[in-house]
């Protein structure tokens, strides 16, 4: 496999120190050395493979596919980091694996235990720092639990390469890194590395022929080896020998001179792993147990009792004979390839059996919020059993009493955790049905004794169910309900109902009712507005203000001045008018009288005089006669005035009811206007017409014959 050809320009690695220490006459040894530096990646892969193998159980080896995957992954990491770091370990820096930026697996520690630098002049590795020279680094990884060490040595080439030597033809094989740390059942802690060299010991990087590794002189196999060959260097991983002894490993490659090394394999670590689970708890004379276990050695594990007074082992079966702590010992005394295993003891607690017996019968008529149930039971241990609810939404247990909180199936758990030599008892349950509970409504608010129209009543009630009862009325013309408040909307009998319907946990409650009388309300005091002007002979319609719903009226206590019909006031005299407003009883309000109010009725102008006649029986004159007004206006008539039209003649009188006008033009029609006057003013005019005429002239004398004596 040509693993490093794409990386040779950046630097490669090898752990073959002897090859680096020789140079030929042409000075080409260093070229081969630097080309072989690719061993860096492979050696580091071996290191990380050791990490991985340390995490697996010693009796269970990793498969080849797992190892190959780890090699490929770690190779890429190491080569990438090393080749990208100039002056990997500078002379001034303390060597540390932290320079690699690789994390050590859990349970392992790592350290750089040796650093050497290539001296191109002498062709040797020295501890003297040389700038831009290849560096040979040894990393040791330690298992912190077993203190077993794994080492890997590799060469890192600085990016600035020194002169490079070339190799000759392939001639021989050499163990660059001999194997070490072999034990049965485990990989070698140091895996072998074999290089192909020329006759001068220089690695032949161009050689890619197949190198074989095997045990010679014995039929014992070399197991699980995986070879990775790159540029003349073969790095092995996963190698192990599973038989104690000292063996010769021989590397061969066709006609090349083979290489040999020896390795001693010690007994493997032997570990016992119990594979059975003991009973818990173990019961005297009841439980039995057949323990099983495996050992790394694959021997049959020997099982004995460490506490024969508590338990015995016969034919591989453990019998429990008394309460206490039973110890079961697992032993493997080892064989030719595995050391004796440490004894493993499995502790088992053994108890007497413990049984719970329920003494109380389950309730047959349990209902929500009903009577408590006190369960009783006994335990073989003599302990007081604990009772709890497995259905807390249906029933609950407090101080040993069961209360019923919901409809459903109540499940009670009876337990005894055991004490002393008695095991925890198997839980026992008791189940029974819980039905809906009784429901009753209680009304706390007292029936109103003085309810009146327009008022309200705040009800207070509760139900066993915990719900708020629904408040309604069956007399909506008298009272209505909104929430818990009842409003009085009319006078009469009010019936208030309280209800609670069936719910999840309670039956419907019996309706509760309250019946009472709602009386009429007292209206506001009736009032009226006093008129601003009241004149004798006049009328006015007033209004009475009140919230009463009866008929409103007015009454007069001064009928000589004013009279009332309903709300119509008639002024019949001058003086003080006193009126009282009233409202009669209605549907929802009582009757009420208001406060009397008084006001003045004043005199007004009289009505017009009543004309009787206008006569013209004399030359150029007319006489007008009238009667007093029917309505004097509440004040005495103080005079009359008569005016003619045309002419504008005026006649005034204070007592008489006639006037004579002279100087009139005969034959002219005159209209006479008559007014009456009192303290309030002048009345309207009454009219009458007359036409004055001249007196007739003397008759013309006629002849008077006298036919009889003494007559003519």
C-alpha positions in Angstrom: 0.0 0.0 0.0 1.6 3.3 -1.1 0.5 5.3 2.0 2.9 8.2 2.1 3.9 9.0 -1.5 1.7 12.1 -1.4 3.2 13.3 1.8 7.0 12.8 1.3 7.4 16.4 0.3 6.2 17.6 3.7 8.1 15.1 5.9 7.9 11.5 7.0 8.9 9.4 10.0 10.7 6.3 11.0 11.8 4.8 14.3 14.8 3.0 13.0 17.7 4.8 14.8 20.4 2.5 13.5 19.5 3.2 9.9 19.8 6.9 10.6 23.2 6.6 12.2 25.0 5.3 9.1 25.9 7.2 6.0 27.5 5.9 2.8 30.4 7.5 1.0 28.2 9.6 -1.2 26.2 11.1 1.8 22.9 9.7 0.6 21.9 8.0 3.9 19.9 11.0 5.2 17.7 11.1 2.1 16.4 7.6 2.9 16.0 8.5 6.5 13.8 11.5 5.7 11.8 9.7 3.1 11.1 7.0 5.7 9.7 9.5 8.2 6.3 8.4 7.2 6.6 6.0 10.1 5.5 8.9 12.2 1.9 8.5 11.2 1.9 4.7 11.5 3.7 4.7 14.8 1.3 7.2 16.2 -1.5 5.0 14.8 -0.1 2.2 16.9 -0.1 4.4 20.0 -3.7 5.4 19.5 -4.7 1.8 18.8 -3.2 1.0 22.2 -5.5 3.7 23.6 -8.5 2.1 22.0 -7.6 -1.5 23.1 -7.2 -0.4 26.7 -10.8 0.5 26.9 -12.1 -2.9 26.0 -12.4 -5.9 28.4 -9.3 -8.0 28.4 -11.4 -11.1 27.5 -13.1 -9.5 24.5 -10.7 -8.5 21.7 -11.5 -5.9 19.1 -12.3 -7.1 15.7 -10.0 -6.5 12.8 -12.4 -4.2 11.1 -12.5 -2.0 14.3 -8.7 -1.8 14.4 -8.4 -1.0 10.8 -10.9 1.9 11.2 -9.0 3.3 14.1 -5.7 3.1 12.2 -7.1 5.0 9.2 -8.7 7.7 11.4 -5.7 8.4 13.7 -3.2 8.3 10.9 -4.9 11.2 9.2 -5.0 13.2 12.4 -1.3 12.7 13.4 0.2 13.3 10.0 -1.9 16.4 9.4 -0.9 18.0 12.8 2.8 17.0 12.8 3.5 18.2 9.2 1.7 21.5 9.8 3.8 22.4 12.8 7.2 24.0 12.2 10.0 23.3 14.8 7.7 20.7 16.4 9.6 20.8 19.7 11.8 23.8 19.9 14.9 23.7 22.0 13.5 26.2 24.5 10.2 24.4 25.0 9.7 21.6 27.5 8.6 18.5 25.5 4.9 17.9 26.0 2.2 15.9 24.2 0.1 19.0 24.3 2.0 20.1 21.2 0.3 17.4 19.3 -3.2 18.8 20.2 -4.4 15.2 20.7 -6.5 14.3 23.6 -5.5 11.3 25.8 -8.4 8.7 26.3 -10.1 8.6 29.6 -8.2 6.5 32.1 -4.8 7.1 30.5 -2.0 9.6 30.9 0.7 10.5 28.3 4.1 12.0 28.3 7.1 12.6 26.0 9.9 10.5 27.5 12.7 11.2 25.0 13.6 13.7 22.3 16.7 13.5 20.1 17.9 15.6 17.1 19.5 14.4 13.9 23.1 15.6 13.4 23.7 15.7 9.7 27.5 16.0 10.2 28.0 12.9 12.3 24.9 11.1 10.9 23.8 10.3 14.4 20.9 11.2 16.9 22.0 13.4 19.8 20.3 15.3 22.6 21.8 18.5 21.3 19.2 20.7 19.7 19.7 21.4 16.0 17.5 23.9 14.3 15.5 22.6 11.3 16.7 19.1 11.9 14.6 15.9 12.1 13.5 15.1 15.7 13.0 11.6 17.1 10.3 11.6 19.7 9.3 8.8 22.1 5.7 9.0 23.6 4.7 6.9 26.6 1.1 6.3 27.4 0.2 4.8 30.8 -2.9 3.0 31.9 -3.7 4.9 35.1 -5.5 1.8 36.5 -2.9 -1.0 35.8 0.1 1.3 35.3 0.9 -0.6 32.1 2.9 1.4 29.6 2.7 1.7 25.8 5.5 3.4 23.9 5.9 4.7 20.4 8.9 6.2 18.8 8.7 8.3 15.6 10.7 10.8 13.7 9.3 14.3 12.8 10.9 16.2 9.9 11.0 20.0 10.0 9.5 21.6 6.9 13.0 22.8 6.0 14.7 19.5 5.0 18.5 18.9 5.2 20.4 17.1 2.4 18.9 13.6 1.8 20.8 10.4 1.1 19.5 7.6 -1.1 19.3 3.8 -0.4 20.7 0.8 -2.2 18.8 -2.4 -3.2 16.6 -4.3 -0.7 18.8 -6.8 1.2 17.6 -7.5 4.7 14.7 -7.1 7.2 15.2 -5.6 10.7 12.9 -5.2 13.7 13.0 -1.4 14.0 10.8 -1.8 17.1 10.8 -5.2 18.8 7.6 -6.3 20.5 7.2 -6.2 24.2 4.6 -6.4 27.0 2.9 -9.7 26.0 0.3 -11.3 28.3 -2.3 -13.9 27.5 -5.5 -12.3 26.4 -4.0 -8.9 25.6 -2.4 -7.2 22.7 1.4 -6.5 23.0 1.8 -3.2 24.7 4.6 -2.5 22.2 3.7 -3.7 18.7 6.5 -4.8 16.3 7.8 -2.5 13.5 9.8 -4.2 10.7 11.8 -2.3 8.0 13.2 -3.3 4.7 16.9 -2.3 4.5 19.8 -2.3 2.0 23.1 -3.9 3.0 24.1 -0.8 4.9 21.0 -0.8 7.0 19.3 2.1 5.2 15.5 1.8 4.8 14.5 1.1 1.2 11.5 3.3 0.9 10.6 2.0 -2.6 10.2 -1.6 -1.4 6.6 -2.5 -1.2 7.0 -6.3 -1.2 5.0 -8.4 1.3 6.6 -9.0 4.7 5.4 -12.0 6.8 5.6 -12.3 10.6 5.2 -15.6 12.4 6.3 -17.6 15.4 9.0 -20.1 14.6 9.9 -23.2 16.6 6.4 -23.5 18.1 3.0 -24.4 17.0 1.5 -21.7 19.1 -0.1 -19.1 16.7 0.5 -15.4 16.5 -3.0 -13.9 16.6 -4.8 -10.9 15.2 -1.8 -9.2 13.7 -2.6 -6.4 11.1 0.2 -5.1 8.9 0.5 -1.6 7.4 3.4 -1.3 5.0 4.5 2.1 3.8 7.7 3.1 2.0 9.7 0.1 3.3 8.4 0.1 6.8 5.8 -2.4 8.1 3.9 -1.4 11.3 1.9 -4.1 13.1 -1.1 -3.7 15.3 -3.3 -6.0 17.3 -0.7 -8.7 17.7 -1.1 -11.1 20.7 -0.1 -14.6 21.8 -2.5 -16.5 24.0 -0.2 -19.1 25.5 2.4 -18.6 28.2 6.0 -19.0 27.2 9.0 -17.4 25.3 8.7 -17.3 21.6 10.8 -16.4 18.5 9.2 -14.0 16.1 10.6 -14.2 12.5 10.0 -11.6 9.8 10.5 -13.0 6.2 10.2 -11.4 2.7 11.2 -13.8 -0.1 15.0 -14.0 -0.5 15.7 -11.1 1.9 17.7 -11.8 5.0 15.0 -12.5 7.7 14.9 -10.8 11.1 14.2 -12.5 14.4 13.3 -11.3 17.9 12.1 -13.0 21.1 9.1 -12.2 23.3 8.0 -13.7 26.6 4.3 -14.1 27.2 3.1 -14.0 30.8 -0.1 -15.2 32.4 -3.1 -13.1 31.5 -5.1 -11.1 33.9 -8.1 -13.2 35.1 -11.4 -11.4 35.9 -14.6 -12.9 37.2 -17.9 -11.3 36.0 -21.2 -12.5 37.7 -23.9 -12.9 35.0 -26.9 -13.6 37.2 -29.0 -11.3 39.3 -29.9 -12.5 42.8 -33.5 -12.3 44.1 -34.4 -9.1 45.9 -35.6 -9.6 48.4 -34.6 -13.2 49.1 -37.1 -15.0 51.3 -36.3 -17.7 53.8 -37.4 -21.2 52.6 -39.1 -19.7 49.6 -36.6 -18.1 47.2 -33.9 -20.0 45.4 -31.1 -18.8 43.3 -28.8 -20.3 40.7 -25.8 -18.0 40.3 -23.7 -17.9 37.2 -20.5 -16.1 36.2 -17.8 -16.1 33.6 -14.0 -15.8 33.9 -11.5 -14.4 31.5 -9.7 -17.8 31.7 -12.9 -19.5 30.5 -12.6 -21.8 33.5 -15.8 -22.9 35.3 -16.3 -20.5 38.2 -16.4 -22.1 41.6 -19.4 -20.9 43.7 -19.5 -21.1 47.5 -21.3 -19.5 50.5 -19.5 -16.9 52.5 -22.2 -17.1 55.2 -23.3 -20.7 55.7 -25.6 -19.7 58.6 -27.7 -17.6 56.3 -27.4 -19.5 53.0 -25.9 -22.7 51.6 -24.8 -23.7 48.1 -25.4 -27.2 46.8 -25.0 -28.3 43.2 -24.8 -24.7 42.2 -28.1 -23.7 43.8 -28.2 -21.2 46.7 -30.8 -22.0 49.5 -31.7 -19.3 52.0 -32.1 -20.7 55.5 -32.2 -17.7 57.8 -32.6 -13.9 57.7 -29.5 -11.9 57.4 -26.8 -11.0 54.8 -25.9 -13.9 52.5 -22.6 -13.7 50.7 -22.1 -15.8 47.5 -18.4 -16.2 46.6 -17.2 -16.6 42.9 -13.7 -18.0 42.5 -11.3 -19.1 39.7 -7.9 -20.3 40.7 -6.4 -19.8 37.3 -4.7 -22.2 34.9 -1.4 -22.4 32.9 -2.3 -19.3 30.9 -4.3 -17.2 33.4 -3.6 -16.1 36.9 -6.0 -16.7 39.8 -8.9 -14.3 39.7 -9.7 -12.1 42.6 -12.7 -13.4 44.6 -16.0 -11.7 43.7 -18.6 -11.7 46.5 -22.3 -11.1 45.7 -24.3 -9.8 48.7 -27.9 -10.9 49.1 -30.2 -9.7 51.9 -32.4 -12.5 53.2 -35.8 -11.9 55.0 -38.7 -13.8 56.4 -41.8 -13.6 54.2 -44.2 -10.8 54.9 -47.9 -10.8 53.9 -50.6 -8.2 54.3 -54.2 -9.2 55.1 -57.1 -6.6 54.7 -59.5 -6.9 57.6 -62.1 -4.3 56.8 -64.8 -4.8 54.1 -64.9 -2.4 51.2 -67.8 0.2 51.4 -70.8 -0.7 49.3 -72.5 2.7 49.3 -69.7 5.2 49.2 -70.7 8.6 47.8 -68.8 11.8 47.3 -68.6 13.8 50.5 -70.2 10.9 52.3 -69.2 9.2 55.5 -65.5 8.4 56.1 -64.2 4.8 55.7 -61.5 3.6 58.1 -59.7 0.6 56.5 -57.9 -2.0 58.7 -55.2 -4.6 57.9 -52.4 -6.6 59.4 -49.0 -7.7 58.3 -47.0 -10.8 59.1 -44.2 -8.5 60.3 -46.4 -7.1 63.0 -45.9 -3.6 61.5 -48.7 -1.1 61.1 -49.5 -1.1 57.4 -49.7 2.2 55.5 -52.7 2.9 53.4 -52.6 5.3 50.5 -54.8 6.2 47.6 -54.0 5.1 44.1 -56.8 7.2 42.8 -56.5 10.7 44.5 -59.2 12.3 42.2 -61.7 9.8 43.7 -60.6 9.2 47.2 -57.9 10.5 49.6 -56.4 9.1 52.8 -55.6 11.3 55.8 -54.6 10.0 59.2 -55.9 6.5 58.2 -59.4 7.8 57.2 -60.6 7.6 53.6 -62.7 10.5 52.3 -64.5 10.5 48.9 -63.8 13.4 46.7 -64.9 12.3 43.2 -67.1 9.8 41.3 -65.2 6.7 40.0 -63.4 3.7 41.4 -61.5 4.2 44.6 -58.3 2.1 44.8 -56.5 1.8 48.1 -52.9 0.6 48.4 -51.9 -1.4 51.5 -48.1 -1.5 52.0 -45.6 -2.6 54.6 -41.9 -1.7 53.8 -40.8 -4.4 56.2 -38.6 -4.1 59.3 -36.0 -6.2 61.0 -36.0 -9.6 59.5 -39.1 -9.2 57.5 -39.1 -8.3 53.8 -41.2 -5.6 52.3 -44.7 -7.1 51.7 -46.2 -7.3 48.3 -48.7 -4.5 47.9 -52.4 -5.4 48.3 -55.2 -3.3 46.9 -58.9 -2.8 47.7 -61.2 -1.3 45.1 -64.8 -0.1 45.3 -67.1 2.4 43.5 -67.9 5.9 44.6 -71.2 7.4 43.5 -72.4 11.0 43.3 -72.9 12.6 46.7 -76.1 14.2 48.1 -76.5 17.8 47.4 -78.4 20.4 49.5 -78.9 24.1 49.1 -78.7 26.4 52.1 -80.1 30.0 51.8 -78.4 32.3 54.3 -80.0 35.6 53.4 -83.3 36.3 55.3 -86.5 36.9 53.5 -87.0 40.7 53.0 -89.8 42.0 55.4 -90.1 45.5 53.9 -89.5 45.0 50.2 -90.8 47.9 48.1 -91.0 48.6 44.4 -87.7 49.9 43.0 -85.6 48.2 45.7 -83.4 45.1 45.5 -82.3 42.1 47.6 -78.8 40.5 47.7 -79.2 36.8 48.1 -76.6 34.6 49.8 -76.7 30.8 49.4 -74.5 27.8 49.0 -74.7 24.1 47.9 -73.0 21.0 49.2 -71.5 20.5 45.8 -69.5 23.7 46.2 -71.2 25.3 43.2 -73.0 28.6 43.5 -76.7 28.0 43.3 -78.5 29.6 40.4 -81.0 32.3 41.5 -84.1 32.9 39.5 -87.7 34.2 40.0 -91.0 32.8 39.0 -92.8 36.2 39.3 -91.0 38.3 36.7 -93.6 41.1 36.7 -92.8 41.7 40.4 -89.1 40.7 40.7 -86.3 39.7 38.5 -82.9 38.1 39.2 -79.4 38.9 37.8 -76.7 36.8 39.3 -77.4 36.8 43.0 -79.3 40.1 43.1 -83.1 40.3 43.0 -84.6 43.5 41.8 -88.2 44.6 42.6 -89.9 45.7 39.4 -93.5 45.8 40.6 -95.7 45.6 43.6 -97.1 42.1 44.5 -95.9 38.7 45.6 -92.2 37.8 44.7 -91.0 34.2 44.6 -87.2 33.6 44.4 -85.9 30.2 43.5 -82.5 28.6 44.3 -81.2 25.6 42.2 -78.1 23.6 41.7 -78.1 21.1 38.8 -76.5 17.7 38.8 -72.7 17.9 38.4 -69.9 15.4 37.9 -69.7 14.5 41.6 -73.1 15.5 43.1 -76.8 14.9 42.3 -79.1 17.8 41.6 -80.2 19.7 44.8 -83.9 20.1 45.8 -85.0 23.6 44.8 -85.3 26.1 47.6 -87.7 29.1 47.4 -88.5 32.3 49.2 -91.8 34.1 48.8 -92.5 37.6 50.1 -94.6 40.7 49.4 -93.2 43.7 47.5 -95.1 46.8 48.6 -95.9 50.1 46.8 -93.2 52.7 47.1 -93.7 56.2 48.5 -93.6 58.6 45.6 -91.7 61.8 45.6 -93.6 64.8 47.1 -95.8 66.2 44.3 -95.1 69.8 43.4 -96.3 72.3 40.8 -94.8 75.5 39.4 -96.6 78.7 40.5 -97.8 80.6 37.5 -96.0 83.9 36.9 -99.3 85.7 36.0 -102.8 85.1 37.3 -105.6 87.5 36.4 -109.1 87.5 37.5 -111.3 85.8 35.0 -108.5 83.8 33.4 -107.6 80.1 33.4 -104.4 78.1 33.3 -103.5 74.4 33.1 -100.8 73.4 35.6 -98.7 70.1 35.8 -97.9 68.2 38.9 -94.4 66.7 39.2 -93.9 63.4 41.0 -92.6 59.8 40.3 -95.8 58.3 41.5 -97.8 56.4 38.9 -101.3 57.5 40.0 -103.5 60.3 38.8 -102.2 63.8 39.7 -104.6 66.6 40.7 -104.8 70.0 42.4 -107.2 71.3 45.1 -108.1 74.9 46.0 -108.6 76.1 49.5 -109.6 79.6 48.2 -112.5 78.9 46.0 -113.6 82.6 46.1 -110.4 83.5 44.2 -109.7 80.3 42.2 -111.3 77.0 41.5 -109.8 73.7 40.1 -111.1 71.1 37.8 -108.4 68.4 37.5 -105.3 70.4 36.6 -107.2 73.4 35.1 -107.3 76.4 37.4 -110.0 79.2 36.9 -109.5 82.6 38.5 -112.8 83.8 39.8 -111.8 86.7 42.0 -108.9 88.9 43.0 -106.9 87.9 46.0 -104.7 85.0 47.1 -105.1 81.6 45.4 -103.9 78.6 47.4 -103.5 75.2 45.7 -102.3 71.8 47.0 -100.9 69.2 44.5 -101.9 65.5 44.9 -101.0 62.1 43.4 -103.4 59.2 43.8 -102.2 55.6 44.5 -101.1 53.8 41.4 -99.9 50.3 40.6 -96.5 50.6 42.3 -96.7 53.9 44.3 -98.7 55.1 47.2 -100.8 58.3 47.1 -99.2 61.5 48.4 -100.2 65.2 49.0 -97.8 67.9 48.3 -97.2 71.2 50.1 -99.8 74.0 49.4 -98.6 76.9 47.5 -100.2 80.4 47.2 -100.0 83.1 44.6 -101.9 86.3 43.9 -104.7 86.7 41.4 -104.8 90.3 40.1 -107.6 92.4 38.7 -107.8 92.8 34.9 -109.5 95.2 32.5 -113.3 94.8 32.5 -115.2 93.4 29.6 -116.7 95.8 27.1 -119.8 97.7 28.1 -123.1 96.4 26.7 -124.6 99.0 24.3 -128.4 99.5 24.5 -129.3 102.2 22.0 -128.2 105.3 20.1 -131.1 107.8 19.3 -131.1 110.9 17.2 -134.5 112.6 18.0 -133.2 116.1 17.9 -131.5 118.2 15.4 -127.7 117.6 15.2 -127.5 115.4 18.2 -127.6 111.7 19.3 -127.9 110.1 22.7 -126.0 106.8 23.4 -127.2 104.5 26.2 -125.3 101.3 27.5 -125.3 98.8 30.4 -122.2 98.1 32.6 -119.8 95.3 31.5 -120.8 91.8 32.6 -117.2 91.3 34.0 -115.8 94.3 35.9 -112.3 92.7 35.9 -112.2 92.3 39.7 -112.1 96.1 40.3 -114.8 98.8 40.4 -115.6 100.6 37.2 -114.3 104.1 37.6 -115.7 105.6 34.4 -116.8 105.2 30.8 -115.6 106.9 27.6 -117.7 107.2 24.4 -116.0 108.4 21.2 -117.7 109.2 17.9 -116.5 108.4 14.5 -116.3 110.5 12.5 -115.8 113.7 14.4 -113.9 112.3 17.3 -116.4 113.7 19.8 -115.8 112.3 23.3 -118.1 111.9 26.2 -116.9 110.9 29.7 -119.0 109.8 32.6 -118.2 108.3 36.0 -121.6 107.1 37.1 -124.2 107.4 34.4 -124.5 105.0 31.5 -125.5 107.4 28.8 -124.0 110.3 26.8 -125.6 112.9 24.4 -123.6 114.2 21.6 -124.5 117.6 20.0 -123.2 119.5 17.0 -123.4 116.5 14.8 -124.1 116.7 11.2 -127.5 115.6 10.3 -127.7 112.8 7.9 -124.2 111.5 8.7 -123.9 108.0 10.2 -121.8 108.0 13.4 -120.3 105.0 15.1 -120.0 105.4 18.8 -117.3 103.3 20.7 -117.9 102.7 24.4 -115.2 101.6 26.9 -115.2 101.0 30.6 -112.3 101.8 32.9 -111.2 100.3 36.2 -108.0 100.2 38.2 -106.5 97.7 35.8 -107.1 99.6 32.7 -109.5 100.2 29.8 -111.8 97.6 28.4 -112.3 96.7 24.8 -114.8 98.9 23.0 -118.4 98.1 22.3 -119.9 100.0 19.3 -123.3 101.3 18.2 -124.3 103.5 15.3 -126.8 106.4 14.9 -127.6 109.1 12.2 -128.9 112.5 13.5 -131.8 114.2 11.5 -133.2 117.9 11.3 -136.6 118.7 12.8 -139.4 119.0 10.2 -140.5 122.5 8.9 -143.9 124.1 9.7 -146.7 122.9 7.6 -148.0 125.2 4.7 -151.3 126.9 5.6 -154.4 125.6 3.8 -157.8 127.2 3.2 -160.2 126.2 5.8 -163.8 126.6 4.6 -166.5 127.0 7.1 -169.5 125.1 6.2 -170.8 125.0 9.7 -171.2 127.8 12.0 -168.5 127.9 14.5 -166.4 125.4 12.5 -163.8 125.8 9.8 
